[in-house]
Amino acid sequence: MSRPTITTRPLEVTETGHYTELLYDDGENDDRLWCAAHGGFVEPGTAELALELATGSATASCWACLGYDEEHDEFDLWHPPSSEFAPGTYPLLERIADRGFETVISLHGLAADEVIVGGGADERTKGALETALERTVSVPVKTVTGGPYGGVSPQNFVNWLARDGTGGIQLELGPTARTTDVDAVRSALESWLE
């Protein structure tokens, strides 16, 4: 197995900021992929956690986009829906688009102070993660199968990046889960994957 490297690619530069794509990958891993498509100040804390989880494992990759701007709202500039991310627009995503990862987990920020487990993965998988998180975080945790945070669309990158299109996990993390409880979230995710 090759040694993973971090590759970045600028996607957009504004007068006061930038939007960058990041890939941490060895070119071969198909076990686990951590994603944070709305990282940087778009959904703060998500890319840092995804990269930390990936670099802490011998069999994980990370794909993220990071947006920073000194004068404009990063969310307004760089928050496309998860179903609009396409390999042709994101060159580093294109490198892994056909890999078929066993487990894909996409981390997102949420305004409400809770944790929502969604994505196209089966209910048993999502329920096990919900239970692991409930044991460690101080905010409510729930599983959803639809709605704005469901993440179940086949066009959502977390689902089509998964092996055989079986679906991934879209994890919506409220402010506490991305700050005060971030160590508990990391621990729950690592334990759930063992």
C-alpha positions as CSV (number, residue, x, y, z in Angstrom):
1,M,0.0,0.0,0.0
2,S,1.3,3.5,-0.9
3,R,1.7,6.2,1.7
4,P,-1.2,8.7,1.7
5,T,-0.5,12.2,0.7
6,I,-2.5,15.4,0.9
7,T,-3.3,17.1,-2.4
8,T,-5.1,20.5,-2.6
9,R,-6.5,22.3,-5.6
10,P,-7.9,25.8,-5.7
11,L,-11.5,25.9,-7.0
12,E,-12.2,29.6,-6.7
13,V,-10.4,32.7,-5.6
14,T,-12.3,35.8,-4.6
15,E,-10.8,39.2,-3.7
16,T,-10.9,38.4,0.0
17,G,-10.9,34.6,0.1
18,H,-10.6,31.2,-1.5
19,Y,-12.4,27.9,-2.0
20,T,-10.1,24.8,-2.1
21,E,-10.6,21.1,-2.6
22,L,-8.5,18.7,-0.5
23,L,-7.8,15.0,-0.9
24,Y,-5.9,12.8,1.6
25,D,-5.5,9.5,-0.2
26,D,-3.0,6.7,-1.1
27,G,-4.6,6.1,-4.5
28,E,-5.7,2.6,-3.5
29,N,-7.7,2.6,-0.3
30,D,-11.3,1.5,-0.8
31,D,-12.2,0.8,2.8
32,R,-13.2,4.1,4.3
33,L,-13.8,7.6,3.1
34,W,-14.4,10.6,5.3
35,C,-15.9,13.7,3.6
36,A,-16.5,17.3,4.5
37,A,-17.8,19.0,1.4
38,H,-18.7,22.2,3.3
39,G,-15.5,22.7,5.3
40,G,-13.6,25.7,6.3
41,F,-15.9,28.5,7.5
42,V,-18.8,27.2,5.4
43,E,-19.6,24.6,8.2
44,P,-16.8,25.1,10.7
45,G,-15.1,22.0,12.3
46,T,-16.3,19.5,9.8
47,A,-13.2,19.3,7.6
48,E,-10.8,19.3,10.6
49,L,-12.7,16.3,12.1
50,A,-12.9,14.4,8.8
51,L,-9.2,14.8,8.2
52,E,-8.3,13.9,11.8
53,L,-10.3,10.7,11.5
54,A,-8.8,9.8,8.2
55,T,-5.2,10.4,9.2
56,G,-5.7,8.4,12.4
57,S,-6.5,5.3,10.4
58,A,-4.3,3.1,8.2
59,T,-7.2,2.4,5.9
60,A,-9.0,5.7,5.4
61,S,-9.1,8.6,2.9
62,C,-10.5,12.1,3.2
63,W,-12.1,14.4,0.6
64,A,-13.1,17.9,1.6
65,C,-13.8,21.4,0.3
66,L,-12.8,24.4,2.4
67,G,-14.1,27.9,2.0
68,Y,-12.7,31.0,3.6
69,D,-13.5,34.7,2.9
70,E,-12.8,37.8,5.0
71,E,-15.7,39.9,3.8
72,H,-18.5,37.5,2.6
73,D,-20.5,34.7,4.1
74,E,-18.8,31.5,3.2
75,F,-22.1,29.5,3.5
76,D,-23.7,31.8,0.9
77,L,-20.7,31.6,-1.4
78,W,-19.9,27.8,-1.3
79,H,-22.7,25.7,0.0
80,P,-24.1,23.7,-2.9
81,P,-26.5,20.9,-2.0
82,S,-24.8,17.5,-1.5
83,S,-26.6,16.2,-4.6
84,E,-24.8,18.8,-6.8
85,F,-21.2,17.7,-6.3
86,A,-20.0,16.2,-9.5
87,P,-16.6,14.8,-10.4
88,G,-16.3,17.0,-13.5
89,T,-16.5,20.1,-11.3
90,Y,-14.3,18.8,-8.5
91,P,-11.1,17.3,-9.9
92,L,-9.9,15.6,-6.7
93,L,-13.4,14.0,-6.2
94,E,-13.0,12.7,-9.8
95,R,-9.9,10.8,-8.7
96,I,-11.9,8.7,-6.2
97,A,-15.4,8.8,-7.9
98,D,-15.2,5.2,-9.2
99,R,-13.4,3.6,-6.3
100,G,-16.4,2.2,-4.5
101,F,-15.6,2.7,-0.8
102,E,-16.9,0.2,1.7
103,T,-17.8,2.9,4.2
104,V,-18.5,6.6,3.3
105,I,-19.2,9.1,6.1
106,S,-19.9,12.7,5.2
107,L,-19.7,15.3,8.1
108,H,-21.9,18.4,7.9
109,G,-22.7,21.4,10.2
110,L,-26.1,21.9,11.6
111,A,-27.5,25.1,13.2
112,A,-29.7,23.2,15.7
113,D,-27.8,21.8,18.7
114,E,-28.3,18.1,18.0
115,V,-26.9,15.3,15.9
116,I,-28.8,13.8,12.9
117,V,-27.8,10.5,11.3
118,G,-28.9,10.2,7.7
119,G,-27.7,9.0,4.4
120,G,-28.6,6.1,2.1
121,A,-27.1,3.4,4.4
122,D,-29.5,0.8,5.8
123,E,-31.5,1.5,9.0
124,R,-29.5,-1.0,11.0
125,T,-26.3,0.7,10.2
126,K,-27.7,4.2,11.0
127,G,-29.3,2.9,14.2
128,A,-26.0,1.5,15.5
129,L,-24.3,4.8,14.9
130,E,-27.1,6.7,16.6
131,T,-26.8,4.4,19.6
132,A,-23.0,4.9,19.7
133,L,-23.4,8.7,19.6
134,E,-26.2,8.8,22.2
135,R,-23.8,7.2,24.7
136,T,-21.2,9.9,24.3
137,V,-22.6,13.3,23.3
138,S,-24.5,15.7,25.5
139,V,-27.0,16.7,22.8
140,P,-30.0,14.8,21.3
141,V,-29.2,12.3,18.5
142,K,-31.8,11.1,16.0
143,T,-31.9,9.0,12.8
144,V,-33.8,10.3,9.8
145,T,-34.9,8.6,6.6
146,G,-35.9,11.7,4.6
147,G,-36.5,15.4,4.8
148,P,-33.9,18.2,4.4
149,Y,-31.2,16.3,6.4
150,G,-32.0,12.8,5.2
151,G,-29.2,12.6,2.7
152,V,-30.9,9.7,0.9
153,S,-30.8,10.9,-2.7
154,P,-28.9,8.7,-5.0
155,Q,-27.3,11.9,-6.4
156,N,-25.9,12.7,-3.0
157,F,-22.1,12.1,-3.2
158,V,-22.1,10.2,0.1
159,N,-24.3,7.6,-1.5
160,W,-22.7,7.2,-5.0
161,L,-19.2,7.1,-3.6
162,A,-20.2,4.0,-1.6
163,R,-19.5,0.5,-3.0
164,D,-22.3,-0.6,-5.4
165,G,-24.1,2.6,-4.7
166,T,-25.4,1.1,-1.4
167,G,-25.3,4.4,0.4
168,G,-23.3,6.2,3.0
169,I,-23.8,8.0,6.3
170,Q,-24.6,11.8,6.3
171,L,-23.9,13.0,9.8
172,E,-25.2,16.4,10.7
173,L,-23.4,17.9,13.7
174,G,-24.8,20.8,15.6
175,P,-22.5,23.4,17.3
176,T,-21.9,21.4,20.5
177,A,-21.0,18.3,18.6
178,R,-18.4,20.3,16.6
179,T,-16.9,22.0,19.6
180,T,-17.4,20.9,23.2
181,D,-18.3,17.3,22.3
182,V,-16.0,16.9,19.3
183,D,-13.8,14.4,21.2
184,A,-16.9,12.4,22.2
185,V,-18.1,12.4,18.5
186,R,-14.6,11.2,17.3
187,S,-14.6,8.5,20.0
188,A,-18.1,7.3,19.1
189,L,-17.3,7.2,15.4
190,E,-14.0,5.3,15.9
191,S,-15.8,2.8,18.2
192,W,-18.7,2.3,15.8
193,L,-16.3,1.5,13.0
194,E,-14.3,-1.1,14.9
